[in-house]
């Protein structure tokens, strides 16, 4: 969100699985997440999303779990430029990064930056997830390089606001 004075806020929410911990806060009506899955319960064993942790991410008192949450604010010439965030587990940094590269490096408008087909690779499992309409030429090149591709319905559900040099606001949701 951004207000008329240029104050920006971005959040990344997560339940970390269908219905989170399946516990509803009494009188409040919202679910608690199950972020404990983002600790490494057993080093070398993947969590529900295939992310593999090690001893550094072990469950120990006083530690925080690995998190992919990436709410992001970007300034340009010290003024608000981009506000972006998405849910999506391990795909969160990928979706945010790809949208930012599309805007900053490829000069795409907000709609194209969000809606172009995305890809995601997280080391393990050694598979590149791609969205529908991913360009065939790129799929062919990735396969030729030895990558295994897997079609995924969506990578993130990104929400984005871009404020251009004229102060025009583009707001887009994936």
Biotite code that builds the C-alpha atoms (Angstrom):
import biotite.structure as struc

atoms = struc.array([
    struc.Atom([0.000, 0.000, 0.000], chain_id="A", res_id=1, res_name="UNK", atom_name="CA", element="C"),
    struc.Atom([1.064, 3.590, -0.504], chain_id="A", res_id=2, res_name="UNK", atom_name="CA", element="C"),
    struc.Atom([-0.718, 6.705, 0.721], chain_id="A", res_id=3, res_name="UNK", atom_name="CA", element="C"),
    struc.Atom([-0.949, 10.211, -0.742], chain_id="A", res_id=4, res_name="UNK", atom_name="CA", element="C"),
    struc.Atom([2.096, 11.300, 1.285], chain_id="A", res_id=5, res_name="UNK", atom_name="CA", element="C"),
    struc.Atom([4.313, 8.528, -0.087], chain_id="A", res_id=6, res_name="UNK", atom_name="CA", element="C"),
    struc.Atom([4.272, 6.296, 2.986], chain_id="A", res_id=7, res_name="UNK", atom_name="CA", element="C"),
    struc.Atom([4.669, 2.687, 1.830], chain_id="A", res_id=8, res_name="UNK", atom_name="CA", element="C"),
    struc.Atom([4.087, -0.666, 3.477], chain_id="A", res_id=9, res_name="UNK", atom_name="CA", element="C"),
    struc.Atom([4.415, -4.205, 2.186], chain_id="A", res_id=10, res_name="UNK", atom_name="CA", element="C"),
    struc.Atom([3.701, -7.460, 3.975], chain_id="A", res_id=11, res_name="UNK", atom_name="CA", element="C"),
    struc.Atom([4.200, -11.115, 3.258], chain_id="A", res_id=12, res_name="UNK", atom_name="CA", element="C"),
    struc.Atom([1.687, -13.362, 4.928], chain_id="A", res_id=13, res_name="UNK", atom_name="CA", element="C"),
    struc.Atom([1.895, -17.100, 5.249], chain_id="A", res_id=14, res_name="UNK", atom_name="CA", element="C"),
    struc.Atom([0.072, -20.005, 6.782], chain_id="A", res_id=15, res_name="UNK", atom_name="CA", element="C"),
    struc.Atom([2.837, -22.303, 5.503], chain_id="A", res_id=16, res_name="UNK", atom_name="CA", element="C"),
    struc.Atom([0.425, -25.000, 4.430], chain_id="A", res_id=17, res_name="UNK", atom_name="CA", element="C"),
    struc.Atom([-3.262, -25.565, 3.904], chain_id="A", res_id=18, res_name="UNK", atom_name="CA", element="C"),
    struc.Atom([-5.013, -23.995, 6.916], chain_id="A", res_id=19, res_name="UNK", atom_name="CA", element="C"),
    struc.Atom([-1.647, -23.494, 8.679], chain_id="A", res_id=20, res_name="UNK", atom_name="CA", element="C"),
    struc.Atom([-1.556, -25.188, 12.059], chain_id="A", res_id=21, res_name="UNK", atom_name="CA", element="C"),
    struc.Atom([-5.332, -25.688, 11.772], chain_id="A", res_id=22, res_name="UNK", atom_name="CA", element="C"),
    struc.Atom([-5.745, -23.648, 14.979], chain_id="A", res_id=23, res_name="UNK", atom_name="CA", element="C"),
    struc.Atom([-8.148, -20.698, 14.941], chain_id="A", res_id=24, res_name="UNK", atom_name="CA", element="C"),
    struc.Atom([-7.595, -17.900, 17.449], chain_id="A", res_id=25, res_name="UNK", atom_name="CA", element="C"),
    struc.Atom([-10.742, -17.834, 19.594], chain_id="A", res_id=26, res_name="UNK", atom_name="CA", element="C"),
    struc.Atom([-12.773, -14.658, 19.174], chain_id="A", res_id=27, res_name="UNK", atom_name="CA", element="C"),
    struc.Atom([-10.452, -13.347, 16.466], chain_id="A", res_id=28, res_name="UNK", atom_name="CA", element="C"),
    struc.Atom([-11.308, -15.665, 13.581], chain_id="A", res_id=29, res_name="UNK", atom_name="CA", element="C"),
    struc.Atom([-7.883, -16.137, 12.026], chain_id="A", res_id=30, res_name="UNK", atom_name="CA", element="C"),
    struc.Atom([-5.632, -19.183, 11.670], chain_id="A", res_id=31, res_name="UNK", atom_name="CA", element="C"),
    struc.Atom([-2.190, -19.609, 13.191], chain_id="A", res_id=32, res_name="UNK", atom_name="CA", element="C"),
    struc.Atom([0.546, -20.631, 10.780], chain_id="A", res_id=33, res_name="UNK", atom_name="CA", element="C"),
    struc.Atom([2.749, -23.700, 11.005], chain_id="A", res_id=34, res_name="UNK", atom_name="CA", element="C"),
    struc.Atom([6.099, -22.051, 10.451], chain_id="A", res_id=35, res_name="UNK", atom_name="CA", element="C"),
    struc.Atom([7.754, -24.778, 12.547], chain_id="A", res_id=36, res_name="UNK", atom_name="CA", element="C"),
    struc.Atom([8.012, -26.640, 9.223], chain_id="A", res_id=37, res_name="UNK", atom_name="CA", element="C"),
    struc.Atom([10.557, -23.993, 8.184], chain_id="A", res_id=38, res_name="UNK", atom_name="CA", element="C"),
    struc.Atom([12.987, -25.246, 10.822], chain_id="A", res_id=39, res_name="UNK", atom_name="CA", element="C"),
    struc.Atom([15.104, -28.247, 9.921], chain_id="A", res_id=40, res_name="UNK", atom_name="CA", element="C"),
    struc.Atom([13.517, -31.000, 12.010], chain_id="A", res_id=41, res_name="UNK", atom_name="CA", element="C"),
    struc.Atom([16.011, -33.515, 10.662], chain_id="A", res_id=42, res_name="UNK", atom_name="CA", element="C"),
    struc.Atom([19.018, -32.081, 8.771], chain_id="A", res_id=43, res_name="UNK", atom_name="CA", element="C"),
    struc.Atom([19.032, -33.187, 5.141], chain_id="A", res_id=44, res_name="UNK", atom_name="CA", element="C"),
    struc.Atom([15.314, -34.033, 5.120], chain_id="A", res_id=45, res_name="UNK", atom_name="CA", element="C"),
    struc.Atom([13.023, -31.828, 2.999], chain_id="A", res_id=46, res_name="UNK", atom_name="CA", element="C"),
    struc.Atom([10.100, -29.942, 4.509], chain_id="A", res_id=47, res_name="UNK", atom_name="CA", element="C"),
    struc.Atom([6.619, -29.941, 2.963], chain_id="A", res_id=48, res_name="UNK", atom_name="CA", element="C"),
    struc.Atom([7.837, -27.695, 0.129], chain_id="A", res_id=49, res_name="UNK", atom_name="CA", element="C"),
    struc.Atom([10.990, -29.640, -0.657], chain_id="A", res_id=50, res_name="UNK", atom_name="CA", element="C"),
    struc.Atom([13.352, -27.148, 1.014], chain_id="A", res_id=51, res_name="UNK", atom_name="CA", element="C"),
    struc.Atom([16.251, -28.993, 2.616], chain_id="A", res_id=52, res_name="UNK", atom_name="CA", element="C"),
    struc.Atom([17.729, -27.551, 5.807], chain_id="A", res_id=53, res_name="UNK", atom_name="CA", element="C"),
    struc.Atom([20.812, -28.366, 7.824], chain_id="A", res_id=54, res_name="UNK", atom_name="CA", element="C"),
    struc.Atom([22.172, -27.988, 11.343], chain_id="A", res_id=55, res_name="UNK", atom_name="CA", element="C"),
    struc.Atom([22.221, -24.185, 11.004], chain_id="A", res_id=56, res_name="UNK", atom_name="CA", element="C"),
    struc.Atom([18.426, -24.270, 10.767], chain_id="A", res_id=57, res_name="UNK", atom_name="CA", element="C"),
    struc.Atom([17.856, -26.814, 13.541], chain_id="A", res_id=58, res_name="UNK", atom_name="CA", element="C"),
    struc.Atom([15.149, -26.250, 16.163], chain_id="A", res_id=59, res_name="UNK", atom_name="CA", element="C"),
    struc.Atom([16.944, -24.561, 19.068], chain_id="A", res_id=60, res_name="UNK", atom_name="CA", element="C"),
    struc.Atom([15.489, -22.218, 21.711], chain_id="A", res_id=61, res_name="UNK", atom_name="CA", element="C"),
    struc.Atom([15.834, -18.550, 20.839], chain_id="A", res_id=62, res_name="UNK", atom_name="CA", element="C"),
    struc.Atom([16.277, -19.117, 17.085], chain_id="A", res_id=63, res_name="UNK", atom_name="CA", element="C"),
    struc.Atom([14.047, -18.037, 14.240], chain_id="A", res_id=64, res_name="UNK", atom_name="CA", element="C"),
    struc.Atom([13.192, -20.376, 11.438], chain_id="A", res_id=65, res_name="UNK", atom_name="CA", element="C"),
    struc.Atom([14.263, -20.007, 7.843], chain_id="A", res_id=66, res_name="UNK", atom_name="CA", element="C"),
    struc.Atom([11.775, -17.782, 6.105], chain_id="A", res_id=67, res_name="UNK", atom_name="CA", element="C"),
    struc.Atom([11.153, -16.781, 2.518], chain_id="A", res_id=68, res_name="UNK", atom_name="CA", element="C"),
    struc.Atom([9.084, -13.740, 3.464], chain_id="A", res_id=69, res_name="UNK", atom_name="CA", element="C"),
    struc.Atom([10.253, -10.824, 1.343], chain_id="A", res_id=70, res_name="UNK", atom_name="CA", element="C"),
    struc.Atom([8.110, -7.699, 1.661], chain_id="A", res_id=71, res_name="UNK", atom_name="CA", element="C"),
    struc.Atom([9.997, -5.139, -0.419], chain_id="A", res_id=72, res_name="UNK", atom_name="CA", element="C"),
    struc.Atom([10.084, -1.354, -0.805], chain_id="A", res_id=73, res_name="UNK", atom_name="CA", element="C"),
    struc.Atom([12.185, 0.299, -3.521], chain_id="A", res_id=74, res_name="UNK", atom_name="CA", element="C"),
    struc.Atom([13.142, 3.972, -3.660], chain_id="A", res_id=75, res_name="UNK", atom_name="CA", element="C"),
    struc.Atom([14.312, 5.797, -6.775], chain_id="A", res_id=76, res_name="UNK", atom_name="CA", element="C"),
    struc.Atom([16.025, 9.147, -6.286], chain_id="A", res_id=77, res_name="UNK", atom_name="CA", element="C"),
    struc.Atom([14.971, 8.916, -2.611], chain_id="A", res_id=78, res_name="UNK", atom_name="CA", element="C"),
    struc.Atom([11.287, 8.744, -3.582], chain_id="A", res_id=79, res_name="UNK", atom_name="CA", element="C"),
    struc.Atom([8.812, 5.825, -3.471], chain_id="A", res_id=80, res_name="UNK", atom_name="CA", element="C"),
    struc.Atom([9.127, 3.723, -6.620], chain_id="A", res_id=81, res_name="UNK", atom_name="CA", element="C"),
    struc.Atom([7.993, 0.112, -6.030], chain_id="A", res_id=82, res_name="UNK", atom_name="CA", element="C"),
    struc.Atom([6.018, -1.639, -3.294], chain_id="A", res_id=83, res_name="UNK", atom_name="CA", element="C"),
    struc.Atom([5.802, -5.410, -3.756], chain_id="A", res_id=84, res_name="UNK", atom_name="CA", element="C"),
    struc.Atom([4.944, -8.566, -1.861], chain_id="A", res_id=85, res_name="UNK", atom_name="CA", element="C"),
    struc.Atom([3.600, -12.079, -2.345], chain_id="A", res_id=86, res_name="UNK", atom_name="CA", element="C"),
    struc.Atom([2.752, -15.254, -0.490], chain_id="A", res_id=87, res_name="UNK", atom_name="CA", element="C"),
    struc.Atom([4.101, -18.498, -1.939], chain_id="A", res_id=88, res_name="UNK", atom_name="CA", element="C"),
    struc.Atom([6.522, -20.295, 0.401], chain_id="A", res_id=89, res_name="UNK", atom_name="CA", element="C"),
    struc.Atom([9.925, -20.841, -1.190], chain_id="A", res_id=90, res_name="UNK", atom_name="CA", element="C"),
    struc.Atom([8.739, -19.128, -4.395], chain_id="A", res_id=91, res_name="UNK", atom_name="CA", element="C"),
    struc.Atom([8.376, -15.751, -2.634], chain_id="A", res_id=92, res_name="UNK", atom_name="CA", element="C"),
    struc.Atom([11.917, -14.434, -3.284], chain_id="A", res_id=93, res_name="UNK", atom_name="CA", element="C"),
    struc.Atom([11.767, -15.752, -6.852], chain_id="A", res_id=94, res_name="UNK", atom_name="CA", element="C"),
    struc.Atom([8.466, -14.005, -7.668], chain_id="A", res_id=95, res_name="UNK", atom_name="CA", element="C"),
    struc.Atom([9.579, -10.711, -6.094], chain_id="A", res_id=96, res_name="UNK", atom_name="CA", element="C"),
    struc.Atom([13.001, -10.843, -7.768], chain_id="A", res_id=97, res_name="UNK", atom_name="CA", element="C"),
    struc.Atom([11.600, -11.621, -11.212], chain_id="A", res_id=98, res_name="UNK", atom_name="CA", element="C"),
    struc.Atom([9.078, -8.767, -11.008], chain_id="A", res_id=99, res_name="UNK", atom_name="CA", element="C"),
    struc.Atom([11.762, -6.304, -9.863], chain_id="A", res_id=100, res_name="UNK", atom_name="CA", element="C"),
    struc.Atom([14.129, -7.360, -12.658], chain_id="A", res_id=101, res_name="UNK", atom_name="CA", element="C"),
    struc.Atom([11.284, -6.995, -15.159], chain_id="A", res_id=102, res_name="UNK", atom_name="CA", element="C"),
    struc.Atom([10.620, -3.425, -13.959], chain_id="A", res_id=103, res_name="UNK", atom_name="CA", element="C"),
    struc.Atom([14.122, -2.152, -13.217], chain_id="A", res_id=104, res_name="UNK", atom_name="CA", element="C"),
    struc.Atom([16.235, -3.965, -15.817], chain_id="A", res_id=105, res_name="UNK", atom_name="CA", element="C"),
    struc.Atom([13.733, -4.651, -18.605], chain_id="A", res_id=106, res_name="UNK", atom_name="CA", element="C"),
    struc.Atom([11.622, -1.475, -18.178], chain_id="A", res_id=107, res_name="UNK", atom_name="CA", element="C"),
    struc.Atom([8.331, -3.406, -18.252], chain_id="A", res_id=108, res_name="UNK", atom_name="CA", element="C"),
    struc.Atom([5.117, -1.855, -17.067], chain_id="A", res_id=109, res_name="UNK", atom_name="CA", element="C"),
    struc.Atom([3.646, -3.210, -13.840], chain_id="A", res_id=110, res_name="UNK", atom_name="CA", element="C"),
    struc.Atom([1.130, -5.499, -15.558], chain_id="A", res_id=111, res_name="UNK", atom_name="CA", element="C"),
    struc.Atom([3.716, -7.194, -17.780], chain_id="A", res_id=112, res_name="UNK", atom_name="CA", element="C"),
    struc.Atom([6.234, -7.414, -14.934], chain_id="A", res_id=113, res_name="UNK", atom_name="CA", element="C"),
    struc.Atom([3.763, -9.416, -12.853], chain_id="A", res_id=114, res_name="UNK", atom_name="CA", element="C"),
    struc.Atom([1.984, -11.431, -15.509], chain_id="A", res_id=115, res_name="UNK", atom_name="CA", element="C"),
    struc.Atom([4.857, -12.731, -17.624], chain_id="A", res_id=116, res_name="UNK", atom_name="CA", element="C"),
    struc.Atom([5.383, -16.458, -16.944], chain_id="A", res_id=117, res_name="UNK", atom_name="CA", element="C"),
    struc.Atom([7.711, -17.121, -14.015], chain_id="A", res_id=118, res_name="UNK", atom_name="CA", element="C"),
    struc.Atom([10.140, -19.895, -13.158], chain_id="A", res_id=119, res_name="UNK", atom_name="CA", element="C"),
    struc.Atom([11.503, -21.151, -9.833], chain_id="A", res_id=120, res_name="UNK", atom_name="CA", element="C"),
    struc.Atom([14.440, -23.321, -8.772], chain_id="A", res_id=121, res_name="UNK", atom_name="CA", element="C"),
    struc.Atom([15.297, -23.901, -5.121], chain_id="A", res_id=122, res_name="UNK", atom_name="CA", element="C"),
    struc.Atom([18.307, -26.268, -5.315], chain_id="A", res_id=123, res_name="UNK", atom_name="CA", element="C"),
    struc.Atom([16.403, -29.319, -4.041], chain_id="A", res_id=124, res_name="UNK", atom_name="CA", element="C"),
    struc.Atom([14.424, -30.863, -5.504], chain_id="A", res_id=125, res_name="UNK", atom_name="CA", element="C"),
    struc.Atom([16.566, -30.292, -8.599], chain_id="A", res_id=126, res_name="UNK", atom_name="CA", element="C"),
    struc.Atom([13.619, -29.248, -10.754], chain_id="A", res_id=127, res_name="UNK", atom_name="CA", element="C"),
    struc.Atom([12.755, -25.968, -12.456], chain_id="A", res_id=128, res_name="UNK", atom_name="CA", element="C"),
    struc.Atom([9.112, -25.080, -11.895], chain_id="A", res_id=129, res_name="UNK", atom_name="CA", element="C"),
    struc.Atom([7.583, -23.073, -14.734], chain_id="A", res_id=130, res_name="UNK", atom_name="CA", element="C"),
    struc.Atom([4.212, -21.421, -15.195], chain_id="A", res_id=131, res_name="UNK", atom_name="CA", element="C"),
    struc.Atom([1.990, -22.028, -18.210], chain_id="A", res_id=132, res_name="UNK", atom_name="CA", element="C"),
    struc.Atom([2.866, -19.977, -21.277], chain_id="A", res_id=133, res_name="UNK", atom_name="CA", element="C"),
    struc.Atom([6.573, -20.166, -20.402], chain_id="A", res_id=134, res_name="UNK", atom_name="CA", element="C"),
    struc.Atom([8.303, -19.574, -23.762], chain_id="A", res_id=135, res_name="UNK", atom_name="CA", element="C"),
    struc.Atom([8.915, -22.836, -25.635], chain_id="A", res_id=136, res_name="UNK", atom_name="CA", element="C"),
    struc.Atom([12.376, -21.714, -26.814], chain_id="A", res_id=137, res_name="UNK", atom_name="CA", element="C"),
    struc.Atom([13.455, -21.231, -23.179], chain_id="A", res_id=138, res_name="UNK", atom_name="CA", element="C"),
    struc.Atom([11.979, -24.596, -22.169], chain_id="A", res_id=139, res_name="UNK", atom_name="CA", element="C"),
    struc.Atom([13.921, -26.262, -24.986], chain_id="A", res_id=140, res_name="UNK", atom_name="CA", element="C"),
    struc.Atom([17.179, -24.554, -23.943], chain_id="A", res_id=141, res_name="UNK", atom_name="CA", element="C"),
    struc.Atom([16.722, -25.540, -20.285], chain_id="A", res_id=142, res_name="UNK", atom_name="CA", element="C"),
    struc.Atom([16.003, -29.163, -21.226], chain_id="A", res_id=143, res_name="UNK", atom_name="CA", element="C"),
    struc.Atom([19.072, -29.181, -23.515], chain_id="A", res_id=144, res_name="UNK", atom_name="CA", element="C"),
    struc.Atom([21.138, -27.995, -20.537], chain_id="A", res_id=145, res_name="UNK", atom_name="CA", element="C"),
    struc.Atom([19.906, -30.982, -18.522], chain_id="A", res_id=146, res_name="UNK", atom_name="CA", element="C"),
    struc.Atom([17.213, -29.360, -16.395], chain_id="A", res_id=147, res_name="UNK", atom_name="CA", element="C"),
    struc.Atom([14.015, -31.149, -15.484], chain_id="A", res_id=148, res_name="UNK", atom_name="CA", element="C"),
    struc.Atom([10.957, -28.920, -15.865], chain_id="A", res_id=149, res_name="UNK", atom_name="CA", element="C"),
    struc.Atom([7.685, -29.136, -13.924], chain_id="A", res_id=150, res_name="UNK", atom_name="CA", element="C"),
    struc.Atom([4.564, -27.168, -14.782], chain_id="A", res_id=151, res_name="UNK", atom_name="CA", element="C"),
    struc.Atom([3.229, -25.263, -11.764], chain_id="A", res_id=152, res_name="UNK", atom_name="CA", element="C"),
    struc.Atom([-0.104, -23.421, -11.655], chain_id="A", res_id=153, res_name="UNK", atom_name="CA", element="C"),
    struc.Atom([1.367, -20.260, -10.166], chain_id="A", res_id=154, res_name="UNK", atom_name="CA", element="C"),
    struc.Atom([4.584, -18.998, -8.660], chain_id="A", res_id=155, res_name="UNK", atom_name="CA", element="C"),
    struc.Atom([3.532, -16.513, -6.004], chain_id="A", res_id=156, res_name="UNK", atom_name="CA", element="C"),
    struc.Atom([0.483, -14.287, -6.068], chain_id="A", res_id=157, res_name="UNK", atom_name="CA", element="C"),
    struc.Atom([2.339, -11.030, -6.359], chain_id="A", res_id=158, res_name="UNK", atom_name="CA", element="C"),
    struc.Atom([0.860, -7.619, -5.628], chain_id="A", res_id=159, res_name="UNK", atom_name="CA", element="C"),
    struc.Atom([2.735, -4.609, -6.914], chain_id="A", res_id=160, res_name="UNK", atom_name="CA", element="C"),
    struc.Atom([2.543, -0.825, -6.982], chain_id="A", res_id=161, res_name="UNK", atom_name="CA", element="C"),
    struc.Atom([4.846, 1.207, -9.226], chain_id="A", res_id=162, res_name="UNK", atom_name="CA", element="C"),
    struc.Atom([5.037, 4.996, -9.082], chain_id="A", res_id=163, res_name="UNK", atom_name="CA", element="C"),
    struc.Atom([6.583, 6.339, -12.281], chain_id="A", res_id=164, res_name="UNK", atom_name="CA", element="C"),
    struc.Atom([8.572, 9.559, -12.745], chain_id="A", res_id=165, res_name="UNK", atom_name="CA", element="C"),
    struc.Atom([5.349, 11.488, -13.454], chain_id="A", res_id=166, res_name="UNK", atom_name="CA", element="C"),
    struc.Atom([3.752, 10.272, -10.207], chain_id="A", res_id=167, res_name="UNK", atom_name="CA", element="C"),
    struc.Atom([1.372, 7.926, -12.046], chain_id="A", res_id=168, res_name="UNK", atom_name="CA", element="C"),
    struc.Atom([0.525, 4.875, -9.948], chain_id="A", res_id=169, res_name="UNK", atom_name="CA", element="C"),
    struc.Atom([0.264, 1.431, -11.509], chain_id="A", res_id=170, res_name="UNK", atom_name="CA", element="C"),
    struc.Atom([-1.220, -1.189, -9.188], chain_id="A", res_id=171, res_name="UNK", atom_name="CA", element="C"),
    struc.Atom([-1.353, -4.832, -10.300], chain_id="A", res_id=172, res_name="UNK", atom_name="CA", element="C"),
    struc.Atom([-2.178, -8.147, -8.645], chain_id="A", res_id=173, res_name="UNK", atom_name="CA", element="C"),
    struc.Atom([-1.031, -11.496, -10.040], chain_id="A", res_id=174, res_name="UNK", atom_name="CA", element="C"),
])
